[in-house]
Amino acid sequence: MRGARTGALALGLALSLAACTEGPGPDPTDAARKMAAGAVWGAALGSALGATFAINPGIGAPMGAMTGATFGALAGLMSAQQAVYYRPIALPSAPVMPGFYDAWAPGTHPPPLGVMAPPPRAANAG
């Protein structure tokens, strides 16, 4: 009974940590791929550890595989990338053309309108 209670508490902790994130949650494709990989690796590691450390390896291997697959799938779910979520951008009511000098720092002045760069010197040409 103590093991079941500890497992339930661990599962509750994992689910409560997943609820702390903002946005729509994990990406379903990435979560499924990572959960499957985590379950496979967890089952392999769990069955190896269960067969190694159990008194009866025939009983320890399946129990370890089941436990390892569960924890591997949870680890895969918790490590999945968040789904991409973009907030809607409010469109302006009238068309606005951005000006070239809009980003100048305060106190600096743009050059006058008729100013051009001087032509290159004859020594630098060609």
N, CA, C and O atoms as a GROMACS GRO file, in nm:
protein
  504
    1MET      N    1   0.082  -0.120   0.000
    1MET     CA    2   0.000   0.000   0.000
    1MET      C    3   0.086   0.126   0.000
    1MET      O    4   0.051   0.227  -0.060
    2ARG      N    5   0.200   0.117   0.068
    2ARG     CA    6   0.287   0.233   0.075
    2ARG      C    7   0.342   0.268  -0.064
    2ARG      O    8   0.354   0.386  -0.097
    3GLY      N    9   0.377   0.168  -0.145
    3GLY     CA   10   0.428   0.192  -0.280
    3GLY      C   11   0.323   0.257  -0.369
    3GLY      O   12   0.355   0.346  -0.448
    4ALA      N   13   0.198   0.212  -0.356
    4ALA     CA   14   0.090   0.272  -0.438
    4ALA      C   15   0.068   0.417  -0.398
    4ALA      O   16   0.043   0.503  -0.484
    5ARG      N   17   0.076   0.444  -0.271
    5ARG     CA   18   0.056   0.581  -0.224
    5ARG      C   19   0.171   0.672  -0.272
    5ARG      O   20   0.148   0.785  -0.313
    6THR      N   21   0.292   0.621  -0.267
    6THR     CA   22   0.407   0.699  -0.316
    6THR      C   23   0.397   0.723  -0.466
    6THR      O   24   0.427   0.832  -0.514
    7GLY      N   25   0.355   0.621  -0.541
    7GLY     CA   26   0.338   0.638  -0.685
    7GLY      C   27   0.229   0.739  -0.718
    7GLY      O   28   0.245   0.820  -0.810
    8ALA      N   29   0.119   0.735  -0.642
    8ALA     CA   30   0.011   0.832  -0.666
    8ALA      C   31   0.057   0.973  -0.634
    8ALA      O   32   0.022   1.068  -0.706
    9LEU      N   33   0.136   0.988  -0.528
    9LEU     CA   34   0.187   1.122  -0.495
    9LEU      C   35   0.286   1.171  -0.602
    9LEU      O   36   0.285   1.288  -0.638
   10ALA      N   37   0.369   1.081  -0.653
   10ALA     CA   38   0.463   1.120  -0.758
   10ALA      C   39   0.389   1.160  -0.886
   10ALA      O   40   0.426   1.257  -0.951
   11LEU      N   41   0.284   1.084  -0.922
   11LEU     CA   42   0.204   1.118  -1.038
   11LEU      C   43   0.133   1.251  -1.019
   11LEU      O   44   0.127   1.332  -1.112
   12GLY      N   45   0.079   1.275  -0.901
   12GLY     CA   46   0.014   1.404  -0.872
   12GLY      C   47   0.112   1.520  -0.880
   12GLY      O   48   0.077   1.627  -0.930
   13LEU      N   49   0.234   1.499  -0.830
   13LEU     CA   50   0.334   1.604  -0.838
   13LEU      C   51   0.371   1.633  -0.983
   13LEU      O   52   0.383   1.749  -1.022
   14ALA      N   53   0.388   1.528  -1.063
   14ALA     CA   54   0.422   1.547  -1.204
   14ALA      C   55   0.311   1.623  -1.277
   14ALA      O   56   0.339   1.712  -1.358
   15LEU      N   57   0.186   1.588  -1.251
   15LEU     CA   58   0.075   1.657  -1.318
   15LEU      C   59   0.060   1.800  -1.270
   15LEU      O   60   0.023   1.888  -1.348
   16SER      N   61   0.087   1.826  -1.142
   16SER     CA   62   0.076   1.963  -1.094
   16SER      C   63   0.187   2.051  -1.148
   16SER      O   64   0.166   2.170  -1.172
   17LEU      N   65   0.307   1.995  -1.168
   17LEU     CA   66   0.415   2.074  -1.228
   17LEU      C   67   0.385   2.105  -1.374
   17LEU      O   68   0.421   2.212  -1.423
   18ALA      N   69   0.320   2.014  -1.444
   18ALA     CA   70   0.285   2.039  -1.583
   18ALA      C   71   0.179   2.150  -1.594
   18ALA      O   72   0.171   2.218  -1.696
   19ALA      N   73   0.099   2.168  -1.490
   19ALA     CA   74  -0.005   2.271  -1.494
   19ALA      C   75   0.051   2.410  -1.465
   19ALA      O   76  -0.022   2.508  -1.480
   20CYS      N   77   0.176   2.420  -1.424
   20CYS     CA   78   0.235   2.550  -1.391
   20CYS      C   79   0.275   2.629  -1.514
   20CYS      O   80   0.302   2.749  -1.502
   21THR      N   81   0.279   2.569  -1.628
   21THR     CA   82   0.325   2.640  -1.748
   21THR      C   83   0.210   2.717  -1.810
   21THR      O   84   0.094   2.680  -1.797
   22GLU      N   85   0.246   2.825  -1.879
   22GLU     CA   86   0.146   2.902  -1.951
   22GLU      C   87   0.134   2.850  -2.093
   22GLU      O   88   0.222   2.779  -2.142
   23GLY      N   89   0.028   2.884  -2.158
   23GLY     CA   90   0.012   2.846  -2.297
   23GLY      C   91  -0.071   2.720  -2.313
   23GLY      O   92  -0.131   2.672  -2.217
   24PRO      N   93  -0.073   2.667  -2.434
   24PRO     CA   94  -0.162   2.555  -2.463
   24PRO      C   95  -0.112   2.420  -2.416
   24PRO      O   96  -0.186   2.322  -2.427
   25GLY      N   97   0.010   2.409  -2.363
   25GLY     CA   98   0.061   2.280  -2.316
   25GLY      C   99   0.164   2.224  -2.410
   25GLY      O  100   0.211   2.293  -2.501
   26PRO      N  101   0.201   2.099  -2.390
   26PRO     CA  102   0.307   2.042  -2.474
   26PRO      C  103   0.259   2.017  -2.617
   26PRO      O  104   0.140   1.998  -2.643
   27ASP      N  105   0.354   2.018  -2.707
   27ASP     CA  106   0.326   1.988  -2.848
   27ASP      C  107   0.288   1.840  -2.858
   27ASP      O  108   0.367   1.756  -2.815
   28PRO      N  109   0.172   1.805  -2.912
   28PRO     CA  110   0.127   1.666  -2.913
   28PRO      C  111   0.221   1.572  -2.990
   28PRO      O  112   0.241   1.458  -2.948
   29THR      N  113   0.277   1.618  -3.100
   29THR     CA  114   0.366   1.532  -3.178
   29THR      C  115   0.494   1.504  -3.102
   29THR      O  116   0.538   1.389  -3.095
   30ASP      N  117   0.553   1.608  -3.045
   30ASP     CA  118   0.677   1.590  -2.970
   30ASP      C  119   0.653   1.509  -2.843
   30ASP      O  120   0.736   1.426  -2.806
   31ALA      N  121   0.540   1.532  -2.776
   31ALA     CA  122   0.510   1.459  -2.654
   31ALA      C  123   0.491   1.310  -2.683
   31ALA      O  124   0.539   1.227  -2.606
   32ALA      N  125   0.422   1.276  -2.791
   32ALA     CA  126   0.400   1.135  -2.823
   32ALA      C  127   0.532   1.066  -2.856
   32ALA      O  128   0.556   0.953  -2.814
   33ARG      N  129   0.618   1.134  -2.931
   33ARG     CA  130   0.747   1.075  -2.967
   33ARG      C  131   0.835   1.055  -2.844
   33ARG      O  132   0.898   0.950  -2.829
   34LYS      N  133   0.839   1.155  -2.756
   34LYS     CA  134   0.923   1.144  -2.637
   34LYS      C  135   0.865   1.045  -2.537
   34LYS      O  136   0.940   0.976  -2.468
   35MET      N  137   0.734   1.036  -2.527
   35MET     CA  138   0.673   0.938  -2.436
   35MET      C  139   0.701   0.796  -2.482
   35MET      O  140   0.730   0.708  -2.401
   36ALA      N  141   0.692   0.772  -2.613
   36ALA     CA  142   0.720   0.638  -2.665
   36ALA      C  143   0.865   0.600  -2.643
   36ALA      O  144   0.895   0.488  -2.601
   37ALA      N  145   0.956   0.693  -2.670
   37ALA     CA  146   1.098   0.663  -2.649
   37ALA      C  147   1.127   0.644  -2.501
   37ALA      O  148   1.204   0.555  -2.464
   38GLY      N  149   1.067   0.726  -2.416
   38GLY     CA  150   1.088   0.712  -2.272
   38GLY      C  151   1.032   0.581  -2.219
   38GLY      O  152   1.092   0.520  -2.131
   39ALA      N  153   0.918   0.538  -2.271
   39ALA     CA  154   0.860   0.411  -2.227
   39ALA      C  155   0.948   0.293  -2.268
   39ALA      O  156   0.968   0.200  -2.190
   40VAL      N  157   1.002   0.297  -2.388
   40VAL     CA  158   1.088   0.188  -2.434
   40VAL      C  159   1.216   0.181  -2.351
   40VAL      O  160   1.254   0.074  -2.303
   41TRP      N  161   1.282   0.296  -2.335
   41TRP     CA  162   1.406   0.297  -2.257
   41TRP      C  163   1.380   0.267  -2.110
   41TRP      O  164   1.460   0.198  -2.046
   42GLY      N  165   1.270   0.316  -2.056
   42GLY     CA  166   1.237   0.288  -1.917
   42GLY      C  167   1.205   0.140  -1.894
   42GLY      O  168   1.244   0.083  -1.792
   43ALA      N  169   1.135   0.078  -1.990
   43ALA     CA  170   1.105  -0.064  -1.976
   43ALA      C  171   1.232  -0.148  -1.985
   43ALA      O  172   1.248  -0.245  -1.911
   44ALA      N  173   1.321  -0.110  -2.074
   44ALA     CA  174   1.448  -0.184  -2.085
   44ALA      C  175   1.530  -0.171  -1.958
   44ALA      O  176   1.582  -0.271  -1.907
   45LEU      N  177   1.543  -0.051  -1.908
   45LEU     CA  178   1.621  -0.030  -1.787
   45LEU      C  179   1.552  -0.093  -1.666
   45LEU      O  180   1.618  -0.153  -1.580
   46GLY      N  181   1.420  -0.080  -1.658
   46GLY     CA  182   1.347  -0.138  -1.545
   46GLY      C  183   1.353  -0.289  -1.543
   46GLY      O  184   1.368  -0.349  -1.436
   47SER      N  185   1.341  -0.352  -1.659
   47SER     CA  186   1.349  -0.499  -1.660
   47SER      C  187   1.490  -0.546  -1.625
   47SER      O  188   1.506  -0.647  -1.557
   48ALA      N  189   1.591  -0.474  -1.670
   48ALA     CA  190   1.728  -0.512  -1.635
   48ALA      C  191   1.753  -0.496  -1.486
   48ALA      O  192   1.811  -0.585  -1.423
   49LEU      N  193   1.708  -0.385  -1.429
   49LEU     CA  194   1.728  -0.366  -1.285
   49LEU      C  195   1.642  -0.462  -1.204
   49LEU      O  196   1.686  -0.512  -1.100
   50GLY      N  197   1.520  -0.488  -1.251
   50GLY     CA  198   1.433  -0.581  -1.180
   50GLY      C  199   1.488  -0.723  -1.182
   50GLY      O  200   1.482  -0.793  -1.081
   51ALA      N  201   1.542  -0.766  -1.294
   51ALA     CA  202   1.600  -0.900  -1.302
   51ALA      C  203   1.730  -0.909  -1.222
   51ALA      O  204   1.762  -1.015  -1.170
   52THR      N  205   1.802  -0.800  -1.213
   52THR     CA  206   1.930  -0.802  -1.141
   52THR      C  207   1.912  -0.804  -0.990
   52THR      O  208   1.979  -0.881  -0.921
   53PHE      N  209   1.823  -0.722  -0.939
   53PHE     CA  210   1.814  -0.704  -0.794
   53PHE      C  211   1.700  -0.780  -0.728
   53PHE      O  212   1.691  -0.780  -0.605
   54ALA      N  213   1.613  -0.845  -0.803
   54ALA     CA  214   1.503  -0.919  -0.742
   54ALA      C  215   1.550  -1.056  -0.696
   54ALA      O  216   1.647  -1.111  -0.749
   55ILE      N  217   1.482  -1.110  -0.598
   55ILE     CA  218   1.514  -1.245  -0.552
   55ILE      C  219   1.481  -1.345  -0.661
   55ILE      O  220   1.559  -1.437  -0.687
   56ASN      N  221   1.365  -1.327  -0.725
   56ASN     CA  222   1.326  -1.412  -0.837
   56ASN      C  223   1.330  -1.327  -0.964
   56ASN      O  224   1.243  -1.242  -0.982
   57PRO      N  225   1.429  -1.346  -1.053
   57PRO     CA  226   1.440  -1.261  -1.172
   57PRO      C  227   1.320  -1.272  -1.265
   57PRO      O  228   1.291  -1.177  -1.338
   58GLY      N  229   1.250  -1.384  -1.266
   58GLY     CA  230   1.133  -1.400  -1.352
   58GLY      C  231   1.019  -1.310  -1.310
   58GLY      O  232   0.936  -1.273  -1.393
   59ILE      N  233   1.012  -1.276  -1.185
   59ILE     CA  234   0.908  -1.184  -1.137
   59ILE      C  235   0.958  -1.040  -1.139
   59ILE      O  236   0.881  -0.948  -1.166
   60GLY      N  237   1.086  -1.021  -1.110
   60GLY     CA  238   1.141  -0.886  -1.104
   60GLY      C  239   1.148  -0.816  -1.239
   60GLY      O  240   1.129  -0.695  -1.247
   61ALA      N  241   1.174  -0.893  -1.345
   61ALA     CA  242   1.186  -0.832  -1.478
   61ALA      C  243   1.054  -0.771  -1.527
   61ALA      O  244   1.055  -0.655  -1.570
   62PRO      N  245   0.940  -0.842  -1.522
   62PRO     CA  246   0.816  -0.778  -1.569
   62PRO      C  247   0.771  -0.661  -1.481
   62PRO      O  248   0.718  -0.562  -1.530
   63MET      N  249   0.793  -0.675  -1.350
   63MET     CA  250   0.755  -0.564  -1.260
   63MET      C  251   0.842  -0.442  -1.286
   63MET      O  252   0.792  -0.329  -1.288
   64GLY      N  253   0.972  -0.464  -1.306
   64GLY     CA  254   1.061  -0.353  -1.337
   64GLY      C  255   1.030  -0.290  -1.472
   64GLY      O  256   1.040  -0.169  -1.488
   65ALA      N  257   0.992  -0.374  -1.569
   65ALA     CA  258   0.958  -0.320  -1.701
   65ALA      C  259   0.834  -0.233  -1.695
   65ALA      O  260   0.828  -0.127  -1.758
   66MET      N  261   0.734  -0.277  -1.619
   66MET     CA  262   0.611  -0.198  -1.608
   66MET      C  263   0.639  -0.065  -1.538
   66MET      O  264   0.592   0.040  -1.582
   67THR      N  265   0.714  -0.069  -1.429
   67THR     CA  266   0.744   0.053  -1.355
   67THR      C  267   0.833   0.145  -1.438
   67THR      O  268   0.810   0.266  -1.442
   68GLY      N  269   0.933   0.089  -1.503
   68GLY     CA  270   1.023   0.170  -1.584
   68GLY      C  271   0.952   0.234  -1.702
   68GLY      O  272   0.980   0.349  -1.736
   69ALA      N  273   0.860   0.161  -1.765
   69ALA     CA  274   0.786   0.218  -1.877
   69ALA      C  275   0.698   0.334  -1.831
   69ALA      O  276   0.684   0.434  -1.901
   70THR      N  277   0.638   0.320  -1.714
   70THR     CA  278   0.553   0.427  -1.662
   70THR      C  279   0.635   0.552  -1.634
   70THR      O  280   0.597   0.662  -1.674
   71PHE      N  281   0.746   0.536  -1.564
   71PHE     CA  282   0.828   0.653  -1.531
   71PHE      C  283   0.896   0.710  -1.656
   71PHE      O  284   0.915   0.832  -1.665
   72GLY      N  285   0.931   0.626  -1.751
   72GLY     CA  286   0.988   0.676  -1.876
   72GLY      C  287   0.888   0.757  -1.957
   72GLY      O  288   0.924   0.860  -2.015
   73ALA      N  289   0.764   0.712  -1.960
   73ALA     CA  290   0.661   0.788  -2.033
   73ALA      C  291   0.634   0.922  -1.964
   73ALA      O  292   0.615   1.023  -2.032
   74LEU      N  293   0.633   0.923  -1.831
   74LEU     CA  294   0.614   1.050  -1.759
   74LEU      C  295   0.731   1.145  -1.783
   74LEU      O  296   0.711   1.265  -1.801
   75ALA      N  297   0.852   1.091  -1.784
   75ALA     CA  298   0.969   1.175  -1.812
   75ALA      C  299   0.963   1.231  -1.953
   75ALA      O  300   1.000   1.346  -1.976
   76GLY      N  301   0.918   1.151  -2.049
   76GLY     CA  302   0.903   1.199  -2.186
   76GLY      C  303   0.798   1.308  -2.197
   76GLY      O  304   0.816   1.405  -2.272
   77LEU      N  305   0.688   1.294  -2.125
   77LEU     CA  306   0.583   1.396  -2.128
   77LEU      C  307   0.631   1.527  -2.066
   77LEU      O  308   0.604   1.634  -2.119
   78MET      N  309   0.704   1.517  -1.954
   78MET     CA  310   0.748   1.639  -1.888
   78MET      C  311   0.860   1.709  -1.965
   78MET      O  312   0.880   1.829  -1.948
   79SER      N  313   0.933   1.636  -2.050
   79SER     CA  314   1.041   1.699  -2.124
   79SER      C  315   1.000   1.742  -2.265
   79SER      O  316   1.085   1.786  -2.343
   80ALA      N  317   0.874   1.729  -2.300
   80ALA     CA  318   0.828   1.767  -2.434
   80ALA      C  319   0.827   1.919  -2.450
   80ALA      O  320   0.808   1.993  -2.353
   81GLN      N  321   0.850   1.963  -2.571
   81GLN     CA  322   0.850   2.106  -2.601
   81GLN      C  323   0.708   2.163  -2.591
   81GLN      O  324   0.610   2.092  -2.614
   82GLN      N  325   0.699   2.289  -2.556
   82GLN     CA  326   0.570   2.356  -2.549
   82GLN      C  327   0.519   2.383  -2.690
   82GLN      O  328   0.597   2.409  -2.781
   83ALA      N  329   0.390   2.376  -2.707
   83ALA     CA  330   0.330   2.408  -2.836
   83ALA      C  331   0.347   2.557  -2.866
   83ALA      O  332   0.347   2.640  -2.775
   84VAL      N  333   0.362   2.589  -2.992
   84VAL     CA  334   0.382   2.728  -3.032
   84VAL      C  335   0.249   2.801  -3.023
   84VAL      O  336   0.148   2.756  -3.076
   85TYR      N  337   0.251   2.914  -2.956
   85TYR     CA  338   0.130   2.993  -2.940
   85TYR      C  339   0.164   3.138  -2.968
   85TYR      O  340   0.254   3.194  -2.905
   86TYR      N  341   0.094   3.199  -3.061
   86TYR     CA  342   0.116   3.338  -3.094
   86TYR      C  343  -0.006   3.419  -3.054
   86TYR      O  344  -0.119   3.382  -3.084
   87ARG      N  345   0.020   3.528  -2.985
   87ARG     CA  346  -0.091   3.617  -2.949
   87ARG      C  347  -0.133   3.695  -3.074
   87ARG      O  348  -0.047   3.729  -3.156
   88PRO      N  349  -0.260   3.724  -3.089
   88PRO     CA  350  -0.302   3.801  -3.206
   88PRO      C  351  -0.248   3.943  -3.200
   88PRO      O  352  -0.238   4.003  -3.092
   89ILE      N  353  -0.212   3.996  -3.315
   89ILE     CA  354  -0.159   4.132  -3.325
   89ILE      C  355  -0.271   4.224  -3.370
   89ILE      O  356  -0.339   4.197  -3.470
   90ALA      N  357  -0.290   4.333  -3.297
   90ALA     CA  358  -0.394   4.429  -3.333
   90ALA      C  359  -0.351   4.508  -3.456
   90ALA      O  360  -0.241   4.564  -3.459
   91LEU      N  361  -0.436   4.512  -3.555
   91LEU     CA  362  -0.407   4.587  -3.677
   91LEU      C  363  -0.445   4.732  -3.658
   91LEU      O  364  -0.546   4.760  -3.594
   92PRO      N  365  -0.366   4.827  -3.712
   92PRO     CA  366  -0.404   4.968  -3.700
   92PRO      C  367  -0.527   4.997  -3.786
   92PRO      O  368  -0.553   4.930  -3.886
   93SER      N  369  -0.601   5.098  -3.745
   93SER     CA  370  -0.724   5.130  -3.817
   93SER      C  371  -0.695   5.197  -3.952
   93SER      O  372  -0.772   5.182  -4.046
   94ALA      N  373  -0.585   5.272  -3.962
   94ALA     CA  374  -0.548   5.337  -4.088
   94ALA      C  375  -0.410   5.285  -4.130
   94ALA      O  376  -0.328   5.250  -4.046
   95PRO      N  377  -0.385   5.281  -4.262
   95PRO     CA  378  -0.253   5.236  -4.305
   95PRO      C  379  -0.145   5.333  -4.260
   95PRO      O  380  -0.160   5.455  -4.274
   96VAL      N  381  -0.038   5.281  -4.207
   96VAL     CA  382   0.070   5.363  -4.154
   96VAL      C  383   0.200   5.317  -4.218
   96VAL      O  384   0.234   5.199  -4.213
   97MET      N  385   0.272   5.410  -4.280
   97MET     CA  386   0.403   5.379  -4.336
   97MET      C  387   0.508   5.414  -4.232
   97MET      O  388   0.511   5.526  -4.183
   98PRO      N  389   0.594   5.320  -4.199
   98PRO     CA  390   0.698   5.354  -4.102
   98PRO      C  391   0.800   5.449  -4.164
   98PRO      O  392   0.840   5.430  -4.278
   99GLY      N  393   0.840   5.549  -4.088
   99GLY     CA  394   0.940   5.644  -4.137
   99GLY      C  395   1.081   5.592  -4.109
   99GLY      O  396   1.102   5.512  -4.018
  100PHE      N  397   1.176   5.639  -4.189
  100PHE     CA  398   1.313   5.594  -4.174
  100PHE      C  399   1.374   5.646  -4.044
  100PHE      O  400   1.453   5.576  -3.980
  101TYR      N  401   1.338   5.766  -4.006
  101TYR     CA  402   1.398   5.828  -3.888
  101TYR      C  403   1.312   5.812  -3.763
  101TYR      O  404   1.328   5.888  -3.668
  102ASP      N  405   1.222   5.718  -3.762
  102ASP     CA  406   1.138   5.700  -3.645
  102ASP      C  407   1.216   5.650  -3.524
  102ASP      O  408   1.178   5.678  -3.410
  103ALA      N  409   1.325   5.578  -3.547
  103ALA     CA  410   1.396   5.516  -3.436
  103ALA      C  411   1.515   5.600  -3.389
  103ALA      O  412   1.597   5.549  -3.312
  104TRP      N  413   1.528   5.724  -3.432
  104TRP     CA  414   1.640   5.805  -3.387
  104TRP      C  415   1.624   5.838  -3.240
  104TRP      O  416   1.512   5.861  -3.192
  105ALA      N  417   1.734   5.841  -3.169
  105ALA     CA  418   1.730   5.870  -3.026
  105ALA      C  419   1.691   6.015  -3.003
  105ALA      O  420   1.713   6.100  -3.089
  106PRO      N  421   1.632   6.045  -2.886
  106PRO     CA  422   1.595   6.184  -2.858
  106PRO      C  423   1.719   6.274  -2.856
  106PRO      O  424   1.823   6.234  -2.804
  107GLY      N  425   1.706   6.393  -2.911
  107GLY     CA  426   1.816   6.488  -2.913
  107GLY      C  427   1.898   6.482  -3.040
  107GLY      O  428   1.973   6.576  -3.067
  108THR      N  429   1.887   6.378  -3.120
  108THR     CA  430   1.959   6.373  -3.247
  108THR      C  431   1.863   6.414  -3.358
  108THR      O  432   1.742   6.391  -3.349
  109HIS      N  433   1.918   6.476  -3.459
  109HIS     CA  434   1.834   6.528  -3.567
  109HIS      C  435   1.872   6.460  -3.697
  109HIS      O  436   1.990   6.437  -3.723
  110PRO      N  437   1.776   6.427  -3.779
  110PRO     CA  438   1.808   6.367  -3.909
  110PRO      C  439   1.874   6.472  -3.998
  110PRO      O  440   1.857   6.591  -3.976
  111PRO      N  441   1.950   6.428  -4.100
  111PRO     CA  442   2.011   6.526  -4.191
  111PRO      C  443   1.904   6.597  -4.273
  111PRO      O  444   1.793   6.546  -4.289
  112PRO      N  445   1.936   6.714  -4.325
  112PRO     CA  446   1.839   6.787  -4.408
  112PRO      C  447   1.801   6.706  -4.531
  112PRO      O  448   1.872   6.613  -4.569
  113LEU      N  449   1.690   6.742  -4.595
  113LEU     CA  450   1.636   6.661  -4.703
  113LEU      C  451   1.722   6.661  -4.829
  113LEU      O  452   1.723   6.558  -4.897
  114GLY      N  453   1.791   6.763  -4.866
  114GLY     CA  454   1.864   6.766  -4.992
  114GLY      C  455   2.008   6.719  -4.982
  114GLY      O  456   2.081   6.731  -5.079
  115VAL      N  457   2.050   6.667  -4.871
  115VAL     CA  458   2.191   6.632  -4.850
  115VAL      C  459   2.222   6.498  -4.913
  115VAL      O  460   2.146   6.402  -4.899
  116MET      N  461   2.336   6.491  -4.984
  116MET     CA  462   2.383   6.367  -5.044
  116MET      C  463   2.526   6.344  -4.998
  116MET      O  464   2.592   6.435  -4.949
  117ALA      N  465   2.574   6.223  -5.014
  117ALA     CA  466   2.714   6.194  -4.986
  117ALA      C  467   2.800   6.254  -5.095
  117ALA      O  468   2.757   6.257  -5.211
  118PRO      N  469   2.920   6.303  -5.062
  118PRO     CA  470   3.005   6.361  -5.167
  118PRO      C  471   3.051   6.253  -5.264
  118PRO      O  472   3.063   6.137  -5.225
  119PRO      N  473   3.078   6.290  -5.390
  119PRO     CA  474   3.124   6.191  -5.486
  119PRO      C  475   3.264   6.140  -5.447
  119PRO      O  476   3.337   6.211  -5.377
  120PRO      N  477   3.303   6.020  -5.490
  120PRO     CA  478   3.435   5.969  -5.454
  120PRO      C  479   3.547   6.050  -5.520
  120PRO      O  480   3.529   6.110  -5.626
  121ARG      N  481   3.662   6.050  -5.454
  121ARG     CA  482   3.777   6.121  -5.509
  121ARG      C  483   3.831   6.046  -5.630
  121ARG      O  484   3.806   5.927  -5.645
  122ALA      N  485   3.903   6.114  -5.713
  122ALA     CA  486   3.956   6.055  -5.836
  122ALA      C  487   4.056   5.945  -5.806
  122ALA      O  488   4.065   5.849  -5.883
  123ALA      N  489   4.131   5.954  -5.698
  123ALA     CA  490   4.232   5.852  -5.664
  123ALA      C  491   4.164   5.722  -5.624
  123ALA      O  492   4.221   5.614  -5.645
  124ASN      N  493   4.043   5.729  -5.568
  124ASN     CA  494   3.973   5.608  -5.522
  124ASN      C  495   3.886   5.547  -5.631
  124ASN      O  496   3.840   5.434  -5.616
  125ALA      N  497   3.863   5.617  -5.738
  125ALA     CA  498   3.774   5.567  -5.842
  125ALA      C  499   3.844   5.460  -5.926
  125ALA      O  500   3.958   5.480  -5.968
  126GLY      N  501   3.779   5.352  -5.949
  126GLY     CA  502   3.822   5.255  -6.045
  126GLY      C  503   3.921   5.161  -6.003
  126GLY      O  504   3.962   5.075  -6.081
   0.00000   0.00000   0.00000
